[in-house]
Amino acid sequence: MKNKSKNLRETLVSMFLKPLQLSVVALMSGTILFSCSSGEGDANASAGQQESGLAHQTEAPVEDDGKGIGPVTSVEVGEGIDEALATSGKAIFEGKCSACHQLSDQKIVGPGLAGVTGKRKPEWVMNMIINPEEMTKKDPTAKKLLAEHLTQMTNQNVNEQDARAILEFLRQNDQNI
């Protein structure tokens, strides 16, 4: 009985354990070889595919009018600050923006926002708040900011009315600097 049990165990080991060991060794070897390769061949191949794909695109370059890319094409801002709108904008800013942006010139994740309403048109600010992904793909200024800060601004699903309130809050902040 002992011999039959021993033979059965040896048979099972040879059937399952040895192929499993070989599989593990093959997988580890493949992983090591892959991680040690430079990948230049694949990178060049995909770059060539991208270049040929880009050559066939018919999309015209976006004209930079300083208003950005998005639904906001015109914003009327008054001489003074709308305090009620700025107060609403402050609450929205604190809930959706302050984790990544300071009201000073200090960078956290995204750029500091001090002076932003003097540097950018109101439409650009609102489009960046509402439409950050498309802005960083097509707007030259937003592209530069992405390259500088290396982080894509998260779309916080802010509507135009809330973006306008945030803009008013940023105008108030810039006025107080």
C-alpha positions as CSV (number, residue, x, y, z in Angstrom):
1,M,0.0,0.0,0.0
2,K,2.9,2.3,0.8
3,N,4.5,1.7,-2.5
4,K,1.2,2.4,-4.4
5,S,0.8,5.7,-2.4
6,K,4.4,6.7,-3.1
7,N,4.1,5.8,-6.8
8,L,0.9,7.8,-7.0
9,R,2.5,10.8,-5.3
10,E,5.5,10.6,-7.6
11,T,3.3,10.4,-10.6
12,L,1.2,13.4,-9.5
13,V,4.4,15.4,-8.8
14,S,5.8,14.6,-12.2
15,M,2.5,15.5,-13.9
16,F,1.8,18.8,-12.2
17,L,4.7,20.1,-10.2
18,K,7.4,19.9,-12.8
19,P,5.4,21.6,-15.6
20,L,4.4,24.3,-13.1
21,Q,8.0,24.8,-12.2
22,L,9.0,25.1,-15.9
23,S,6.2,27.6,-16.5
24,V,7.3,29.8,-13.6
25,V,10.9,29.7,-14.8
26,A,9.8,30.6,-18.4
27,L,7.6,33.4,-17.2
28,M,10.3,34.9,-15.0
29,S,12.8,34.6,-17.8
30,G,10.5,36.3,-20.2
31,T,9.8,39.1,-17.7
32,I,13.5,39.7,-17.2
33,L,14.3,39.7,-20.9
34,F,11.4,42.1,-21.6
35,S,12.3,44.5,-18.8
36,C,15.9,44.6,-20.0
37,S,15.1,45.4,-23.6
38,S,15.4,49.0,-24.7
39,G,12.0,49.0,-26.5
40,E,13.5,51.3,-29.2
41,G,12.2,49.1,-32.0
42,D,8.7,49.2,-30.7
43,A,8.9,53.0,-29.9
44,N,10.2,53.8,-33.4
45,A,7.5,51.6,-35.0
46,S,4.7,53.3,-33.1
47,A,6.2,56.7,-33.7
48,G,6.3,56.0,-37.4
49,Q,2.6,54.9,-37.2
50,Q,1.8,58.1,-35.4
51,E,3.6,60.3,-37.8
52,S,1.9,58.7,-40.8
53,G,-1.4,59.0,-39.0
54,L,-0.8,62.7,-38.3
55,A,0.1,63.4,-41.9
56,H,-3.4,62.3,-42.9
57,Q,-5.3,64.5,-40.4
58,T,-7.3,67.3,-41.9
59,E,-8.1,69.2,-38.7
60,A,-7.0,72.8,-39.0
61,P,-4.9,74.3,-36.2
62,V,-7.0,76.2,-33.7
63,E,-6.7,79.9,-33.9
64,D,-5.6,81.4,-30.5
65,D,-7.9,84.3,-29.7
66,G,-7.1,84.0,-26.0
67,K,-10.6,82.7,-25.2
68,G,-9.7,79.1,-25.1
69,I,-11.7,76.1,-26.3
70,G,-15.1,75.4,-24.9
71,P,-18.7,76.7,-24.7
72,V,-17.8,80.1,-23.3
73,T,-17.4,82.6,-26.2
74,S,-18.3,85.8,-24.4
75,V,-18.4,87.0,-20.8
76,E,-19.6,90.3,-19.5
77,V,-17.7,91.4,-16.4
78,G,-18.5,94.7,-14.7
79,E,-16.1,97.2,-13.4
80,G,-16.8,96.2,-9.8
81,I,-17.0,92.9,-8.1
82,D,-20.4,91.2,-7.7
83,E,-20.1,90.3,-4.0
84,A,-22.9,87.7,-4.0
85,L,-21.4,86.0,-7.1
86,A,-17.9,86.1,-5.6
87,T,-19.2,84.6,-2.3
88,S,-20.8,81.7,-4.2
89,G,-17.6,81.3,-6.2
90,K,-15.5,81.1,-3.0
91,A,-17.6,78.2,-1.7
92,I,-17.3,76.3,-5.1
93,F,-13.6,77.1,-5.2
94,E,-13.0,75.8,-1.7
95,G,-14.9,72.6,-2.5
96,K,-13.6,71.8,-6.0
97,C,-10.4,73.7,-6.6
98,S,-8.4,74.4,-3.4
99,A,-7.0,70.9,-3.2
100,C,-4.8,71.7,-6.3
101,H,-4.7,75.5,-6.5
102,Q,-3.6,78.3,-4.1
103,L,-4.9,81.8,-4.4
104,S,-1.3,83.0,-4.2
105,D,1.4,82.4,-6.7
106,Q,2.4,79.2,-4.9
107,K,2.1,75.9,-6.9
108,I,0.6,72.9,-5.2
109,V,-0.5,70.5,-7.9
110,G,-1.6,73.1,-10.4
111,P,-0.4,76.7,-10.7
112,G,-1.1,79.3,-8.1
113,L,-3.9,81.6,-9.3
114,A,-2.8,85.0,-8.1
115,G,-3.2,87.4,-11.0
116,V,-4.9,84.9,-13.3
117,T,-7.6,87.3,-14.2
118,G,-5.0,89.9,-15.4
119,K,-3.1,87.3,-17.4
120,R,-6.1,85.5,-19.1
121,K,-9.4,86.6,-20.6
122,P,-12.5,85.7,-18.6
123,E,-13.6,83.3,-21.4
124,W,-10.3,81.4,-21.1
125,V,-10.6,81.1,-17.4
126,M,-14.1,79.8,-17.6
127,N,-13.4,77.4,-20.5
128,M,-10.4,76.0,-18.5
129,I,-12.7,75.4,-15.5
130,I,-15.4,73.8,-17.6
131,N,-13.4,72.0,-20.3
132,P,-9.9,71.2,-19.1
133,E,-9.2,68.1,-21.2
134,E,-10.0,69.7,-24.5
135,M,-8.2,72.9,-23.4
136,T,-5.0,71.0,-22.7
137,K,-5.2,69.2,-26.1
138,K,-6.0,72.2,-28.3
139,D,-5.3,75.5,-26.5
140,P,-1.6,76.7,-26.8
141,T,-1.6,78.3,-23.3
142,A,-3.2,75.4,-21.6
143,K,-0.8,73.0,-23.4
144,K,2.2,75.0,-22.0
145,L,0.7,74.9,-18.5
146,L,0.3,71.1,-18.8
147,A,3.9,70.8,-19.9
148,E,5.1,73.0,-17.0
149,H,3.0,71.4,-14.3
150,L,2.9,67.8,-15.6
151,T,-0.6,67.2,-14.3
152,Q,-3.9,67.2,-16.2
153,M,-6.5,69.4,-14.5
154,T,-9.3,67.2,-13.3
155,N,-12.7,67.9,-14.8
156,Q,-14.8,68.8,-11.8
157,N,-18.1,68.9,-13.8
158,V,-18.6,72.6,-13.2
159,N,-21.4,74.3,-15.2
160,E,-21.2,77.7,-16.8
161,Q,-23.0,79.5,-13.9
162,D,-20.6,78.0,-11.3
163,A,-17.6,78.7,-13.5
164,R,-18.8,82.4,-13.7
165,A,-19.0,82.5,-9.9
166,I,-15.5,81.1,-9.6
167,L,-14.3,83.7,-12.1
168,E,-15.8,86.4,-10.0
169,F,-14.2,85.1,-6.9
170,L,-10.8,85.0,-8.7
171,R,-11.4,88.6,-9.9
172,Q,-12.1,89.6,-6.2
173,N,-8.9,87.8,-5.1
174,D,-6.8,89.5,-7.8
175,Q,-8.3,92.9,-6.8
176,N,-7.3,92.4,-3.2
177,I,-3.7,91.5,-4.0
